Amino acid sequence: DQGHEVHVAYQTSGNIAVFDDDAIRFADFVRDFNEAFGLKKADAEKFYKKIVKSIKDKKPGQVDTPEVLTIKGLIRRGEAKAGCRYTG
């Protein structure tokens, strides 16, 4: 309301700050979303299973697959956007 410009910058993807369960939850959401709107269910189901398997098979300290890193990065990006929307 005072006319100030606000800029938000992330210096990192932030994907290491996202829990594995959150990545699975969002992949599950995409699967359900696609089913609800009649979008290619088979592709979403296959992708979901791939994500769950890669997380389940991951050893402690092992780097996530590129797909899991992308999901986690998208989660953080969504959180940043939500913060920006909240502050106006």
C-alpha positions in Angstrom: 0.0 0.0 0.0 3.0 2.3 0.4 4.2 1.8 -3.2 7.4 -0.1 -2.3 8.7 -2.6 -4.9 9.4 -6.0 -3.4 11.6 -8.6 -5.2 11.9 -12.2 -4.2 15.0 -14.2 -5.3 15.9 -17.8 -4.6 19.6 -18.5 -4.9 19.0 -22.3 -5.0 16.3 -24.7 -6.0 15.7 -25.6 -2.4 14.8 -29.1 -3.3 17.0 -30.6 -0.5 14.7 -28.9 2.0 11.6 -30.9 0.8 10.8 -34.2 2.4 10.5 -37.3 0.3 6.9 -37.8 1.5 6.0 -34.4 0.1 7.3 -35.4 -3.3 5.2 -38.6 -3.2 2.2 -36.6 -2.0 2.5 -34.1 -4.9 3.0 -37.0 -7.4 -0.1 -38.6 -6.0 -2.0 -35.3 -6.4 -1.0 -35.1 -10.1 -2.3 -38.7 -10.6 -5.6 -37.8 -8.9 -5.9 -34.5 -10.7 -5.4 -36.1 -14.1 -8.0 -38.7 -13.3 -10.5 -36.1 -12.1 -10.1 -34.1 -15.3 -9.9 -37.1 -17.7 -6.2 -36.5 -18.6 -4.0 -39.4 -19.6 -4.3 -41.6 -16.4 -1.8 -44.3 -17.6 1.0 -41.8 -17.9 0.4 -40.2 -14.5 0.1 -43.7 -12.9 3.4 -44.8 -14.5 5.2 -41.7 -13.4 3.8 -41.9 -9.8 5.1 -45.5 -9.5 8.5 -44.4 -10.8 8.8 -41.7 -8.2 7.7 -43.9 -5.3 10.1 -46.6 -6.4 13.1 -44.2 -6.7 12.4 -42.8 -3.3 11.8 -46.2 -1.7 15.1 -47.6 -3.2 17.1 -44.5 -2.3 19.9 -45.2 0.3 20.6 -42.7 3.1 22.7 -39.8 1.7 22.0 -40.8 -1.9 21.1 -38.0 -4.3 17.5 -38.0 -5.6 16.7 -38.8 -9.3 16.3 -35.8 -11.6 12.5 -36.3 -11.6 12.3 -36.2 -7.8 14.6 -33.2 -7.6 12.3 -31.5 -10.1 9.2 -32.3 -8.1 10.9 -31.0 -4.9 12.1 -27.9 -6.7 8.5 -27.2 -8.0 7.2 -27.6 -4.4 9.6 -25.0 -3.2 8.8 -22.7 -6.1 5.1 -23.1 -5.3 5.8 -22.2 -1.6 7.7 -19.1 -2.7 4.8 -18.1 -5.0 2.3 -18.6 -2.2 4.4 -16.4 0.0 4.4 -13.7 -2.6 0.7 -13.9 -3.1 0.2 -13.7 0.6 2.3 -10.5 0.9 0.5 -9.0 -2.2 
